[in-house]
Amino acid sequence: MILHCVFCHFRDDVSEADKTAALKALEAFSLTLDGVESFKFGPNKDFEQKSQSYDQGFVIGFTNEDALHHYADHPKHKKLGGQLAQLCQGGGDGIIVFDLDV
């Protein structure tokens, strides 16, 4: 299984409603794809005080790398990812991605 972990540093002027709408759009799209087992998103609680600027994130569970590549190459992912980046501090620089093979 691949866990695709994405952490967002949203701009200060982005409303909670806009953050949630962007993440829900990614969730709705992702769950239509073969090989996607789960999509979870939420606020960063940052209990250890190590990532204060990354205020929200999401994790997608993929059955394998092929499913992740299909998602990553999909035109709808590219569109929604671009919209998400526009909401983040510094665009794409305001997003951290980890892909964990678990």
MARDRENMI-307254 format. One record per residue: residue number from 1; chain; x, y, z of N, C-alpha, C in turn; residue in three letters. Coordinates in Angstrom, 1 decimal. Example, Ala and Ser with C-alpha at 12.3 -4.5 7.8 and 13.67 -1.06 7.14 Angstrom:
residues 2
+-----+------+--------+--------+--------+--------+--------+--------+--------+--------+--------+------+
: pos : unit :   n.px :   n.py :   n.pz :  ca.px :  ca.py :  ca.pz :   c.px :   c.py :   c.pz : code :
+-----+------+--------+--------+--------+--------+--------+--------+--------+--------+--------+------+
:   1 :    A :   13.2 :   -5.7 :    7.8 :   12.3 :   -4.5 :    7.8 :   13.2 :   -3.3 :    7.8 :  ALA :
:   2 :    A :   12.8 :   -2.2 :    7.1 :   13.7 :   -1.1 :    7.1 :   12.9 :    0.0 :    7.9 :  SER :
+-----+------+--------+--------+--------+--------+--------+--------+--------+--------+--------+------+
***
This chain:
residues 102
+-----+------+--------+--------+--------+--------+--------+--------+--------+--------+--------+------+
: pos : unit :   n.px :   n.py :   n.pz :  ca.px :  ca.py :  ca.pz :   c.px :   c.py :   c.pz : code :
+-----+------+--------+--------+--------+--------+--------+--------+--------+--------+--------+------+
:   1 :    A :    0.8 :   -1.2 :    0.0 :    0.0 :    0.0 :    0.0 :    0.9 :    1.2 :    0.0 :  MET :
:   2 :    A :    0.5 :    2.2 :   -0.7 :    1.1 :    3.5 :   -0.7 :    0.2 :    4.5 :    0.0 :  ILE :
:   3 :    A :    0.8 :    5.2 :    0.9 :    0.1 :    6.4 :    1.6 :    0.7 :    7.7 :    1.0 :  LEU :
:   4 :    A :   -0.2 :    8.4 :    0.3 :    0.2 :    9.7 :   -0.3 :   -0.3 :   10.7 :    0.7 :  HIS :
:   5 :    A :    0.7 :   11.3 :    1.3 :    0.5 :   12.3 :    2.4 :    0.8 :   13.7 :    1.9 :  CYS :
:   6 :    A :   -0.1 :   14.6 :    2.0 :    0.0 :   16.0 :    1.5 :   -0.3 :   16.9 :    2.6 :  VAL :
:   7 :    A :    0.6 :   17.9 :    2.8 :    0.5 :   18.9 :    3.9 :    0.5 :   20.3 :    3.3 :  PHE :
:   8 :    A :   -0.5 :   21.1 :    3.7 :   -0.7 :   22.4 :    3.0 :   -0.5 :   23.6 :    4.0 :  CYS :
:   9 :    A :    0.3 :   24.5 :    3.5 :    0.4 :   25.8 :    4.2 :   -0.4 :   26.8 :    3.5 :  HIS :
:  10 :    A :   -1.7 :   26.9 :    3.9 :   -2.6 :   27.8 :    3.2 :   -2.3 :   29.3 :    3.5 :  PHE :
:  11 :    A :   -2.6 :   30.1 :    2.5 :   -2.4 :   31.6 :    2.7 :   -3.3 :   32.0 :    3.8 :  ARG :
:  12 :    A :   -2.9 :   33.1 :    4.5 :   -3.8 :   33.6 :    5.6 :   -5.1 :   34.1 :    5.1 :  ASP :
:  13 :    A :   -5.2 :   34.6 :    3.9 :   -6.5 :   35.1 :    3.4 :   -7.4 :   34.1 :    2.8 :  ASP :
:  14 :    A :   -7.1 :   32.8 :    2.9 :   -8.0 :   31.8 :    2.4 :   -8.9 :   31.3 :    3.5 :  VAL :
:  15 :    A :  -10.2 :   31.4 :    3.2 :  -11.2 :   31.0 :    4.2 :  -11.2 :   29.5 :    4.5 :  SER :
:  16 :    A :  -11.8 :   29.2 :    5.7 :  -11.9 :   27.7 :    6.0 :  -12.8 :   27.1 :    5.0 :  GLU :
:  17 :    A :  -13.9 :   27.8 :    4.5 :  -14.8 :   27.2 :    3.5 :  -14.1 :   26.9 :    2.2 :  ALA :
:  18 :    A :  -13.2 :   27.8 :    1.8 :  -12.4 :   27.5 :    0.6 :  -11.4 :   26.4 :    0.7 :  ASP :
:  19 :    A :  -10.8 :   26.3 :    1.9 :   -9.9 :   25.1 :    2.2 :  -10.7 :   23.8 :    2.1 :  LYS :
:  20 :    A :  -11.8 :   23.8 :    2.8 :  -12.6 :   22.6 :    2.8 :  -13.1 :   22.2 :    1.5 :  THR :
:  21 :    A :  -13.6 :   23.2 :    0.7 :  -14.1 :   22.9 :   -0.7 :  -13.0 :   22.3 :   -1.5 :  ALA :
:  22 :    A :  -11.8 :   22.8 :   -1.5 :  -10.7 :   22.3 :   -2.3 :  -10.4 :   20.8 :   -1.9 :  ALA :
:  23 :    A :  -10.4 :   20.6 :   -0.6 :  -10.1 :   19.2 :   -0.1 :  -11.2 :   18.2 :   -0.4 :  LEU :
:  24 :    A :  -12.4 :   18.7 :   -0.3 :  -13.6 :   17.8 :   -0.7 :  -13.6 :   17.5 :   -2.1 :  LYS :
:  25 :    A :  -13.2 :   18.5 :   -3.0 :  -13.2 :   18.2 :   -4.4 :  -12.1 :   17.2 :   -4.7 :  ALA :
:  26 :    A :  -11.0 :   17.2 :   -4.1 :   -9.9 :   16.2 :   -4.3 :  -10.4 :   14.8 :   -3.8 :  LEU :
:  27 :    A :  -11.1 :   14.8 :   -2.7 :  -11.6 :   13.6 :   -2.1 :  -12.7 :   13.0 :   -3.1 :  GLU :
:  28 :    A :  -13.6 :   13.8 :   -3.6 :  -14.6 :   13.3 :   -4.4 :  -14.0 :   12.7 :   -5.7 :  ALA :
:  29 :    A :  -13.1 :   13.4 :   -6.3 :  -12.4 :   12.9 :   -7.5 :  -11.6 :   11.6 :   -7.2 :  PHE :
:  30 :    A :  -10.8 :   11.6 :   -6.1 :  -10.0 :   10.5 :   -5.8 :  -10.7 :    9.2 :   -5.6 :  SER :
:  31 :    A :  -11.9 :    9.3 :   -4.9 :  -12.6 :    8.1 :   -4.6 :  -13.3 :    7.5 :   -5.8 :  LEU :
:  32 :    A :  -13.3 :    8.1 :   -7.0 :  -13.8 :    7.6 :   -8.2 :  -12.8 :    6.7 :   -8.9 :  THR :
:  33 :    A :  -11.5 :    6.7 :   -8.5 :  -10.5 :    6.0 :   -9.2 :  -10.3 :    4.6 :   -8.7 :  LEU :
:  34 :    A :  -10.0 :    3.7 :   -9.6 :   -9.6 :    2.3 :   -9.2 :   -8.3 :    2.4 :   -8.4 :  ASP :
:  35 :    A :   -8.2 :    1.6 :   -7.4 :   -6.9 :    1.6 :   -6.6 :   -6.8 :    2.6 :   -5.5 :  GLY :
:  36 :    A :   -7.9 :    3.4 :   -5.3 :   -7.9 :    4.3 :   -4.2 :   -8.7 :    3.6 :   -3.1 :  VAL :
:  37 :    A :   -8.1 :    3.4 :   -1.9 :   -8.7 :    2.7 :   -0.8 :   -9.3 :    3.7 :    0.2 :  GLU :
:  38 :    A :   -8.7 :    4.9 :    0.3 :   -9.2 :    5.8 :    1.3 :   -8.7 :    7.2 :    1.0 :  SER :
:  39 :    A :   -9.5 :    8.2 :    1.6 :   -9.1 :    9.6 :    1.5 :   -9.5 :   10.2 :    2.8 :  PHE :
:  40 :    A :   -8.6 :   10.7 :    3.6 :   -8.9 :   11.4 :    4.8 :   -8.2 :   12.8 :    4.8 :  LYS :
:  41 :    A :   -8.9 :   13.8 :    5.3 :   -8.3 :   15.1 :    5.4 :   -8.7 :   15.7 :    6.7 :  PHE :
:  42 :    A :   -8.0 :   16.7 :    7.2 :   -8.3 :   17.4 :    8.4 :   -7.2 :   18.4 :    8.8 :  GLY :
:  43 :    A :   -7.5 :   19.1 :    9.9 :   -6.5 :   20.1 :   10.4 :   -5.3 :   19.5 :   11.0 :  PRO :
:  44 :    A :   -4.2 :   20.2 :   11.0 :   -3.0 :   19.8 :   11.7 :   -3.1 :   20.2 :   13.2 :  ASN :
:  45 :    A :   -3.1 :   19.2 :   14.0 :   -3.1 :   19.5 :   15.5 :   -1.8 :   19.8 :   16.0 :  LYS :
:  46 :    A :   -0.7 :   19.4 :   15.3 :    0.7 :   19.7 :   15.7 :    1.0 :   19.6 :   17.2 :  ASP :
:  47 :    A :    0.7 :   18.5 :   17.7 :    0.9 :   18.3 :   19.2 :    2.4 :   18.5 :   19.6 :  PHE :
:  48 :    A :    3.3 :   18.3 :   18.7 :    4.7 :   18.4 :   19.0 :    5.3 :   19.8 :   18.7 :  GLU :
:  49 :    A :    4.4 :   20.7 :   18.1 :    4.8 :   22.0 :   17.7 :    6.0 :   22.1 :   16.8 :  GLN :
:  50 :    A :    5.9 :   21.3 :   15.7 :    7.0 :   21.2 :   14.7 :    6.6 :   21.6 :   13.3 :  LYS :
:  51 :    A :    5.3 :   21.8 :   13.1 :    4.8 :   22.1 :   11.8 :    3.7 :   23.1 :   11.8 :  SER :
:  52 :    A :    3.8 :   24.2 :   12.5 :    2.7 :   25.2 :   12.7 :    2.2 :   25.8 :   11.5 :  GLN :
:  53 :    A :    3.0 :   26.0 :   10.5 :    2.6 :   26.7 :    9.3 :    1.8 :   25.8 :    8.3 :  SER :
:  54 :    A :    1.9 :   24.5 :    8.5 :    1.1 :   23.6 :    7.7 :   -0.2 :   23.2 :    8.4 :  TYR :
:  55 :    A :   -1.3 :   24.0 :    8.1 :   -2.5 :   24.0 :    8.9 :   -3.5 :   22.9 :    8.5 :  ASP :
:  56 :    A :   -3.3 :   22.2 :    7.3 :   -4.3 :   21.2 :    7.0 :   -3.5 :   20.2 :    6.1 :  GLN :
:  57 :    A :   -4.1 :   19.0 :    5.9 :   -3.5 :   18.0 :    5.1 :   -4.5 :   16.9 :    4.7 :  GLY :
:  58 :    A :   -4.0 :   16.0 :    3.9 :   -4.8 :   14.8 :    3.6 :   -3.9 :   13.6 :    3.3 :  PHE :
:  59 :    A :   -4.5 :   12.5 :    3.4 :   -3.8 :   11.2 :    3.1 :   -4.7 :   10.3 :    2.2 :  VAL :
:  60 :    A :   -4.1 :    9.8 :    1.1 :   -4.8 :    8.9 :    0.2 :   -4.1 :    7.6 :    0.3 :  ILE :
:  61 :    A :   -4.9 :    6.5 :    0.5 :   -4.4 :    5.2 :    0.5 :   -4.6 :    4.6 :   -0.9 :  GLY :
:  62 :    A :   -3.5 :    4.2 :   -1.5 :   -3.5 :    3.6 :   -2.8 :   -3.1 :    2.1 :   -2.7 :  PHE :
:  63 :    A :   -3.7 :    1.2 :   -3.5 :   -3.3 :   -0.2 :   -3.5 :   -1.9 :   -0.4 :   -3.9 :  THR :
:  64 :    A :   -1.4 :    0.4 :   -4.8 :    0.0 :    0.2 :   -5.3 :    0.5 :    1.4 :   -6.0 :  ASN :
:  65 :    A :    1.7 :    1.4 :   -6.4 :    2.3 :    2.5 :   -7.1 :    1.6 :    2.8 :   -8.4 :  GLU :
:  66 :    A :    1.1 :    1.8 :   -9.2 :    0.4 :    2.1 :  -10.4 :   -0.8 :    2.9 :  -10.2 :  ASP :
:  67 :    A :   -1.5 :    2.7 :   -9.1 :   -2.7 :    3.5 :   -8.8 :   -2.4 :    4.9 :   -8.5 :  ALA :
:  68 :    A :   -1.3 :    5.1 :   -7.8 :   -0.8 :    6.4 :   -7.5 :   -0.4 :    7.2 :   -8.7 :  LEU :
:  69 :    A :    0.3 :    6.5 :   -9.6 :    0.7 :    7.1 :  -10.9 :   -0.5 :    7.5 :  -11.7 :  HIS :
:  70 :    A :   -1.5 :    6.6 :  -11.8 :   -2.7 :    6.9 :  -12.5 :   -3.3 :    8.2 :  -12.0 :  HIS :
:  71 :    A :   -3.4 :    8.3 :  -10.7 :   -4.0 :    9.5 :  -10.0 :   -3.1 :   10.7 :  -10.4 :  TYR :
:  72 :    A :   -1.8 :   10.6 :  -10.2 :   -0.9 :   11.8 :  -10.4 :   -1.0 :   12.3 :  -11.8 :  ALA :
:  73 :    A :   -1.1 :   11.4 :  -12.8 :   -1.1 :   11.7 :  -14.2 :   -2.5 :   12.1 :  -14.7 :  ASP :
:  74 :    A :   -3.5 :   11.9 :  -14.0 :   -4.9 :   12.2 :  -14.4 :   -5.1 :   13.7 :  -14.6 :  HIS :
:  75 :    A :   -5.7 :   14.2 :  -15.7 :   -5.9 :   15.6 :  -15.9 :   -6.7 :   16.3 :  -14.8 :  PRO :
:  76 :    A :   -7.7 :   15.6 :  -14.3 :   -8.5 :   16.2 :  -13.2 :   -7.7 :   16.4 :  -12.0 :  LYS :
:  77 :    A :   -6.7 :   15.5 :  -11.6 :   -5.8 :   15.7 :  -10.5 :   -5.0 :   16.9 :  -10.7 :  HIS :
:  78 :    A :   -4.5 :   17.1 :  -12.0 :   -3.6 :   18.2 :  -12.3 :   -4.4 :   19.5 :  -12.1 :  LYS :
:  79 :    A :   -5.6 :   19.5 :  -12.5 :   -6.5 :   20.7 :  -12.4 :   -6.7 :   21.0 :  -10.9 :  LYS :
:  80 :    A :   -7.2 :   20.0 :  -10.2 :   -7.5 :   20.2 :   -8.8 :   -6.3 :   20.5 :   -7.9 :  LEU :
:  81 :    A :   -5.2 :   19.9 :   -8.3 :   -3.9 :   20.2 :   -7.6 :   -3.4 :   21.6 :   -7.8 :  GLY :
:  82 :    A :   -3.6 :   22.1 :   -9.1 :   -3.3 :   23.5 :   -9.4 :   -4.1 :   24.4 :   -8.6 :  GLY :
:  83 :    A :   -5.4 :   24.1 :   -8.5 :   -6.3 :   25.0 :   -7.7 :   -5.9 :   25.0 :   -6.2 :  GLN :
:  84 :    A :   -5.5 :   23.8 :   -5.7 :   -5.0 :   23.7 :   -4.3 :   -3.8 :   24.6 :   -4.1 :  LEU :
:  85 :    A :   -2.8 :   24.5 :   -5.1 :   -1.6 :   25.2 :   -5.0 :   -1.8 :   26.7 :   -5.0 :  ALA :
:  86 :    A :   -2.8 :   27.2 :   -5.7 :   -3.1 :   28.6 :   -5.7 :   -3.6 :   29.1 :   -4.3 :  GLN :
:  87 :    A :   -4.1 :   28.2 :   -3.5 :   -4.5 :   28.6 :   -2.2 :   -3.4 :   28.6 :   -1.2 :  LEU :
:  88 :    A :   -2.3 :   28.1 :   -1.5 :   -1.2 :   27.9 :   -0.6 :   -0.1 :   29.0 :   -0.7 :  CYS :
:  89 :    A :    0.5 :   29.2 :    0.4 :    1.6 :   30.2 :    0.5 :    2.7 :   29.8 :   -0.4 :  GLN :
:  90 :    A :    3.0 :   30.7 :   -1.4 :    4.1 :   30.4 :   -2.4 :    3.7 :   29.4 :   -3.4 :  GLY :
:  91 :    A :    2.3 :   29.2 :   -3.6 :    1.9 :   28.2 :   -4.6 :    2.3 :   26.8 :   -4.2 :  GLY :
:  92 :    A :    2.9 :   26.1 :   -5.2 :    3.3 :   24.7 :   -4.9 :    4.3 :   24.6 :   -3.8 :  GLY :
:  93 :    A :    5.1 :   25.7 :   -3.6 :    6.1 :   25.6 :   -2.5 :    5.4 :   25.5 :   -1.1 :  ASP :
:  94 :    A :    4.1 :   25.8 :   -1.0 :    3.4 :   25.7 :    0.2 :    2.8 :   24.3 :    0.4 :  GLY :
:  95 :    A :    3.2 :   23.4 :   -0.3 :    2.7 :   22.0 :   -0.2 :    3.9 :   21.0 :    0.0 :  ILE :
:  96 :    A :    3.8 :   20.1 :    0.9 :    4.7 :   19.1 :    1.1 :    4.0 :   17.7 :    0.8 :  ILE :
:  97 :    A :    4.7 :   16.9 :    0.1 :    4.2 :   15.6 :   -0.3 :    5.2 :   14.5 :    0.2 :  VAL :
:  98 :    A :    4.6 :   13.5 :    0.9 :    5.3 :   12.3 :    1.2 :    4.6 :   11.1 :    0.7 :  PHE :
:  99 :    A :    5.2 :   10.2 :    0.0 :    4.6 :    8.9 :   -0.5 :    5.3 :    7.8 :    0.3 :  ASP :
: 100 :    A :    4.6 :    7.2 :    1.2 :    5.1 :    6.1 :    2.0 :    4.7 :    4.8 :    1.5 :  LEU :
: 101 :    A :    5.6 :    3.8 :    1.4 :    5.3 :    2.5 :    1.0 :    5.2 :    1.7 :    2.3 :  ASP :
: 102 :    A :    3.9 :    1.4 :    2.7 :    3.7 :    0.7 :    4.0 :    3.1 :   -0.7 :    3.8 :  VAL :
+-----+------+--------+--------+--------+--------+--------+--------+--------+--------+--------+------+
***
